Amino acid sequence: MGLIWKIRSVLWRVKVRRLYNSSLYEQAEALASRGVADAGNGKFAKDIIIRSLYNQEKWKEVEEFHQKYPYEEFAKFSAKARLKRISEPNYNDLQPSKFLNKEWDGENLLSNWHQEENILWLRYPNGWVYWEMPIEFDLKKTHHGLLYLAMEVLLSPWIEEVRHWDVEARTRGINPALAYSGGIDSTAAALVLPDNALLAYHKRSFDSSLTHDLAMDSINTWNDRCRQDVIIVPSNHERIRSSYGKQIGFSSDLAAGVHLILLSDALNLSSISFGTPIDNTWLAKGMKFRDFSQSKYWTKWRTRFKSVGLDLEFPINHVSEAGAMKICERSGIIDNINSCLRGNGEGACMACWKCFIKNGPLGREIIFESKEIQRFLTSTPLRTAQHALWAIQKQNLESKVPHLAKFLSEPLDWWEDYYPPGLSLISEGMRLGVETQTKKYLQPMSDLITLESVDIKL
């Protein structure tokens, strides 16, 4: 009897494994479930089941199976399944109570906005997104142009009708503001802006691979330094992008400041600033010089913002990422600022691209051999190219990237200086102050042609 049982057991295992290896996951799961209670085959059966559930993208079932059988080796499947589940476009951890059944209205665009207590809701074609607003916010007292602008920033990549709107002028406010991310570039922007600038942080309101720990350290540091609390606005609007088949993230560059667009009346704003450096202004994708002052992007969005009584400001458009790092260093705030988006209370992840180009040059520990760093270093085009080259040189890593040798033959110290023509993009009321603050930390580029001739082709 014992021998027969062993033979049957072996044959059963072979059949289960064959089904699984043939990607017949549902059948493998069903057959494996017969052996869950078996003393000899139970662990094997459970392993096949959780793997089959994962491969069938049954995320909730994976989590529940791990709860029922909390083996340590199952935890990785459960954790990944949770991230997959909450990243799905239709997943929502909060739903409107009064307007849940309302559909997107492509003709009366303003009818897609709703407020329930302090929650602002936007219905878009694929679902709902929300903002947990400060108590001062009142949708009824918000200028229609701000709502139109917010929709254009969020939805224009996919929806034609949000690109065409016209409203009566909004009365300009008195307070400048910055869409603050908590990273180095954003902090450098805060340091050159007027002291009365309001800082507001968009906080992703759902779990993901990105964390808020290091950003919150920056926010706490800023609160202590300036005795002015950074405004924190939780929102899930980064799900819009994923509902159109893209990775979760901002719909557009300016979506990082949509919370401030919506709060412009409540906060009496005159301008909204973004910590966008040379790498994304005067250089296209960090690779090739362009006259940003004449670009369609700058012309369009500056006009759009001005139509609703706001100045669109890029207060470090004349400063590179390297220059932003120097500003934070020389201000004495750098020890509490970290741009890594995957770090936690114990520090940065050390293995991401941001760690390589931000933390490495500051002398912080990185894992040069990490998959992400190596993938980006060997990719074409090179990501954030000019700054990446400077970061390589700053860390004395030239010998490890021989394929980039021709770009590293000359010193790149000039990348740490500021580009004077960029100051002309800053509004007159703010320009002198930004220039004065910039000069406290940085020197002007001695030879503008060095930047203006950048054209990195691999």
JOHUVEN-V583435 format. One record per backbone hydrogen bond with DSSP energy under -0.5 kcal/mol. CO is the residue of the C=O (numbers start at 1). NH is the residue of the N-H. E is the energy in kcal/mol with one decimal. If there is no record, write none. Layout:
BEGIN
CO_NH_E ; CO_NH_E
END
This chain:
BEGIN
1_5_-2.3 ; 2_6_-2.0 ; 3_7_-2.3 ; 4_8_-2.6 ; 5_9_-2.5 ; 6_10_-2.5 ; 7_11_-2.7 ; 8_12_-2.7 ; 9_13_-2.4 ; 10_14_-2.5 ; 11_15_-2.4 ; 12_16_-2.6 ; 13_17_-3.0 ; 14_18_-2.5 ; 15_19_-2.3 ; 16_20_-2.4 ; 17_21_-2.9 ; 18_22_-1.3 ; 19_24_-2.6 ; 20_23_-1.9 ; 23_25_-1.4 ; 24_28_-2.5 ; 25_29_-2.7 ; 26_30_-2.1 ; 27_31_-2.5 ; 28_32_-2.6 ; 29_33_-1.9 ; 31_34_-1.1 ; 32_35_-2.0 ; 33_36_-0.9 ; 35_38_-1.1 ; 38_42_-2.1 ; 41_45_-2.7 ; 42_46_-2.4 ; 43_47_-2.0 ; 44_48_-2.1 ; 45_49_-2.3 ; 46_50_-2.5 ; 47_51_-1.8 ; 48_52_-2.5 ; 49_53_-2.8 ; 50_54_-2.0 ; 51_55_-2.4 ; 52_56_-1.4 ; 53_58_-2.5 ; 54_57_-1.6 ; 57_59_-1.5 ; 58_62_-2.0 ; 59_63_-2.0 ; 60_64_-2.4 ; 61_65_-2.5 ; 62_66_-2.2 ; 63_67_-2.0 ; 64_68_-1.9 ; 65_69_-2.5 ; 69_71_-2.5 ; 71_74_-1.3 ; 71_75_-0.6 ; 72_75_-1.2 ; 74_78_-2.0 ; 75_79_-2.8 ; 76_80_-2.1 ; 77_81_-2.4 ; 78_82_-2.2 ; 79_83_-1.9 ; 80_84_-2.3 ; 81_85_-2.8 ; 82_86_-2.6 ; 83_87_-0.9 ; 84_88_-0.5 ; 85_88_-1.1 ; 88_91_-1.8 ; 99_102_-2.1 ; 104_106_-0.6 ; 107_109_-1.1 ; 108_111_-1.5 ; 109_112_-1.8 ; 110_113_-1.6 ; 112_123_-2.6 ; 114_121_-3.7 ; 116_119_-2.6 ; 118_120_-0.6 ; 118_133_-2.6 ; 119_116_-2.6 ; 119_121_-0.5 ; 120_131_-1.8 ; 121_114_-2.1 ; 122_124_-0.5 ; 122_129_-1.9 ; 124_127_-2.1 ; 127_124_-2.8 ; 129_122_-2.6 ; 130_236_-1.3 ; 131_120_-2.6 ; 131_133_-1.1 ; 134_137_-1.9 ; 138_141_-1.3 ; 139_142_-1.6 ; 141_143_-0.5 ; 143_146_-1.0 ; 143_147_-1.2 ; 144_148_-2.3 ; 145_149_-2.6 ; 146_150_-2.3 ; 147_151_-2.0 ; 148_152_-2.4 ; 149_153_-2.5 ; 150_154_-1.9 ; 151_155_-3.2 ; 152_156_-1.8 ; 155_158_-2.2 ; 155_159_-2.4 ; 158_160_-0.6 ; 159_162_-0.7 ; 160_163_-2.0 ; 161_164_-1.0 ; 163_165_-0.6 ; 174_176_-0.5 ; 175_270_-2.8 ; 175_271_-1.1 ; 176_198_-2.7 ; 177_273_-2.6 ; 178_180_-1.2 ; 178_200_-2.3 ; 179_275_-0.5 ; 182_338_-0.6 ; 183_187_-2.1 ; 184_188_-2.5 ; 185_189_-2.1 ; 186_190_-2.0 ; 187_191_-1.9 ; 188_192_-1.1 ; 189_192_-0.6 ; 189_193_-1.1 ; 194_197_-1.8 ; 198_178_-2.9 ; 199_231_-2.9 ; 200_180_-1.9 ; 201_203_-0.6 ; 201_233_-3.0 ; 202_204_-0.6 ; 203_235_-2.1 ; 210_208_-0.5 ; 212_216_-2.8 ; 213_217_-1.5 ; 214_218_-1.9 ; 215_219_-2.5 ; 216_220_-2.6 ; 217_221_-2.2 ; 218_222_-2.7 ; 219_223_-2.7 ; 220_224_-2.2 ; 221_225_-2.4 ; 222_226_-2.8 ; 223_227_-1.6 ; 231_201_-3.8 ; 231_233_-0.5 ; 232_234_-0.6 ; 233_203_-1.9 ; 234_132_-2.6 ; 235_205_-2.4 ; 236_239_-2.3 ; 237_240_-1.5 ; 238_242_-0.7 ; 238_249_-1.6 ; 239_243_-1.7 ; 241_244_-1.3 ; 241_246_-1.8 ; 242_245_-1.6 ; 249_241_-0.5 ; 252_255_-1.1 ; 253_256_-1.3 ; 254_257_-2.0 ; 255_258_-1.4 ; 257_260_-0.9 ; 257_261_-1.7 ; 258_262_-2.3 ; 259_263_-1.2 ; 261_264_-1.1 ; 263_267_-2.7 ; 264_269_-2.8 ; 265_268_-0.7 ; 268_174_-1.8 ; 268_175_-2.4 ; 269_173_-1.8 ; 270_311_-1.8 ; 271_177_-0.9 ; 272_313_-2.4 ; 273_179_-2.7 ; 274_276_-1.9 ; 275_277_-0.6 ; 277_280_-2.0 ; 277_281_-0.5 ; 278_281_-1.5 ; 278_283_-2.0 ; 279_286_-1.3 ; 282_290_-2.6 ; 283_285_-0.7 ; 283_286_-0.6 ; 284_287_-2.1 ; 284_288_-1.1 ; 285_385_-0.7 ; 286_386_-2.7 ; 287_456_-2.5 ; 288_284_-3.3 ; 290_292_-1.5 ; 291_294_-1.7 ; 292_295_-1.3 ; 295_299_-2.3 ; 296_300_-2.7 ; 297_301_-2.4 ; 298_302_-2.1 ; 299_303_-1.5 ; 300_304_-2.3 ; 301_305_-2.5 ; 302_306_-2.1 ; 303_307_-1.7 ; 305_308_-1.6 ; 305_310_-1.9 ; 306_309_-1.8 ; 309_173_-0.6 ; 310_312_-0.5 ; 311_272_-2.4 ; 311_313_-0.7 ; 313_274_-1.9 ; 314_317_-2.1 ; 316_319_-2.0 ; 318_419_-3.1 ; 319_278_-2.6 ; 320_324_-2.5 ; 321_325_-1.9 ; 322_326_-1.8 ; 323_327_-2.3 ; 324_328_-2.1 ; 325_329_-2.3 ; 326_330_-3.1 ; 327_331_-1.3 ; 328_332_-0.5 ; 328_333_-1.5 ; 328_334_-1.2 ; 329_332_-1.3 ; 333_336_-1.6 ; 334_337_-1.9 ; 341_211_-3.1 ; 344_347_-1.9 ; 347_344_-2.3 ; 350_367_-3.3 ; 351_373_-0.7 ; 352_356_-1.8 ; 353_357_-2.5 ; 354_358_-2.2 ; 354_359_-0.8 ; 355_360_-2.6 ; 358_362_-0.5 ; 359_362_-0.7 ; 359_364_-2.3 ; 360_363_-2.1 ; 366_368_-0.8 ; 367_370_-2.1 ; 370_374_-2.4 ; 371_375_-2.4 ; 372_376_-2.5 ; 373_377_-2.1 ; 374_378_-1.2 ; 376_379_-0.8 ; 376_383_-0.5 ; 382_385_-1.0 ; 384_388_-2.8 ; 385_389_-2.5 ; 386_390_-1.9 ; 387_391_-2.8 ; 388_392_-2.2 ; 389_393_-2.3 ; 390_394_-2.9 ; 391_395_-1.5 ; 392_397_-2.4 ; 393_396_-1.3 ; 397_400_-1.9 ; 398_401_-1.6 ; 401_404_-2.4 ; 402_405_-1.6 ; 404_407_-1.7 ; 405_408_-1.5 ; 412_415_-1.7 ; 413_416_-2.1 ; 414_417_-1.7 ; 415_323_-0.6 ; 418_420_-0.8 ; 418_445_-2.8 ; 419_422_-1.9 ; 420_423_-2.0 ; 421_424_-1.3 ; 422_425_-1.6 ; 423_426_-1.3 ; 427_430_-1.5 ; 427_431_-2.1 ; 428_432_-0.7 ; 430_434_-2.2 ; 431_435_-2.8 ; 432_436_-2.5 ; 433_437_-2.3 ; 434_438_-2.7 ; 435_439_-2.3 ; 436_440_-0.8 ; 437_440_-0.7 ; 437_441_-0.7 ; 438_441_-1.3 ; 438_442_-2.8 ; 443_418_-2.4 ; 447_450_-1.6 ; 447_451_-0.5 ; 448_451_-0.7 ; 448_452_-2.3 ; 449_453_-1.3 ; 451_454_-1.9 ; 454_289_-2.5 ; 455_457_-0.8
END
